[in-house]
Amino acid sequence: MEFSQTGRPVDDVIADLEAKRSDDVRWADGRAFGMIYDGGPGVHEAAERAARLYLHENALNTKAFPSLGRIQSEVVGWTASLLNGDDAAAGFLTSGGTESILCAVKAARERARAERGIDQPEMIVAESAHAAFHKGAHLFGLELHKTAVLDDWTADVDAMADHVNDNTVLIVGSAPQYPQGVMDPIPEIAALAASAGANCHVDACMGGFFLPFAERAGRAVPPWDFRVDGVTSISADVHKLGYAPKGVSVILHRNKDLRRYQTFVFDDWLGGFYASPNLQGTRSGLPMAAAWAVMSHLGIDGYVELARTTLDNADRMRSGVRAIDGLTILGDSQYQLVAISADPASDIAIDMFALADALESRGWFHDRQGPPDSLHATVSNSNAGVIDEYLVALRASVDEVRGATTDDRSTNYATLE
Ligand SMILES: *Cc1c(COP(=O)(O)O)cnc(C)c1O
């Protein structure tokens, strides 16, 4: 692949890009259950106009771009108030959930080193916790203990307690966890962490911009945010059900003393004083400004409306799936996440990945996951108005794959190239 010597007109270049996209998943007509979250035309307009304004700006140095400093502090402050942090709560914007989680792991390690003299840090997560925690343990040199989930797919706090020792610096709960969409028992996990003098991080990458609005829409939500004693940090992705374009998440700490352990400051470089809030250096202003614009455009009322639509769609998907002989839903998920699997109680054995192929041939895209083999959906406003059509396609696909199997067992949540 050689880089061409001569350039080409912009129209030509853009036409090429449009052609390249033709094989990509058809998210704009609501047929993808994840990865892209579509807040509708008003949200698009807010994001796109903000993106144009901030396409070139760099948040590396907010002395040069004070507007980005204010944008960050407002988005973080609004999020802290949604998650019931008090005036002491503090955080930063990051590029996504993974970076927010990495920052939480690093902060826990640094706090334990500074306050408890721990140099062999250990952390405890349920097997349902996002893979980014394993990445964090790998990058920052923590030993990670992984515990099995209970039959209802929630974290087993007794099993977690068995791994607590003098080196425990972090215990994690998810609100909700990604694979089955159920809520971990955050008060019990936070109490365990507090009794060990460790941090408790709540991974609300999925729930952070959904649970506060679901609660306002009247759905029961168990305690999970800063109202729970012992929770020291929370991650919440604006680029998921916050409906901002990709590249923006919030990492929040209960107070500035805890946040201090996240940051990196270096004052012995020929390039000058270097202070870094997260893992990035040069940092695009685009996702930050787009998140600010989308949140400002929607307000709490706009988000509650989108949450109502999403809950209605997710509920209809769950009951539609349960009504199909051979399929079931894993766990008692109450929110936007749905995991569909073969029903062990049924005589009909369905190969879930053959089912995914059959759905894909009809234009519907699910992430495949396991164990156990299951199809994952993050329902959002993107899927408003298509659930009935989806259930028709699902029934037809089930009929098609009864007795059929596929050799392809791959489950790609993420890929290398
Ligand atoms: C999406 C997600 C993450 C990771 O976030 P990215 O933005 O993909 O890096 C972590 N935890 C949960 C529960 C998630 O849903």
The ligand as a MOL file (V3000), in Angstrom:
LIG
                    3D

  0  0  0     0  0            999 V3000
M  V30 BEGIN CTAB
M  V30 COUNTS 15 15 0 0 0
M  V30 BEGIN ATOM
M  V30 1 C -18.8720 0.5620 27.2420 0
M  V30 2 C -18.5100 0.1160 28.6000 0
M  V30 3 C -17.2040 0.2670 29.0650 0
M  V30 4 C -16.0590 0.7270 28.1920 0
M  V30 5 O -16.2790 1.9580 27.6140 0
M  V30 6 P -15.6410 2.3930 26.2090 0
M  V30 7 O -16.2350 3.7390 26.0170 0
M  V30 8 O -16.0550 1.3860 25.1850 0
M  V30 9 O -14.1670 2.4400 26.3740 0
M  V30 10 C -16.9670 -0.1040 30.3740 0
M  V30 11 N -17.9310 -0.5950 31.1510 0
M  V30 12 C -19.1980 -0.7580 30.7370 0
M  V30 13 C -20.2420 -1.3010 31.6730 0
M  V30 14 C -19.5250 -0.4150 29.4340 0
M  V30 15 O -20.7790 -0.5770 28.9990 0
M  V30 END ATOM
M  V30 BEGIN BOND
M  V30 1 1 1 2
M  V30 2 1 2 3
M  V30 3 2 2 14
M  V30 4 1 3 4
M  V30 5 2 3 10
M  V30 6 1 4 5
M  V30 7 1 5 6
M  V30 8 2 6 7
M  V30 9 1 6 8
M  V30 10 1 6 9
M  V30 11 1 10 11
M  V30 12 2 11 12
M  V30 13 1 12 13
M  V30 14 1 12 14
M  V30 15 1 14 15
M  V30 END BOND
M  V30 END CTAB
M  END
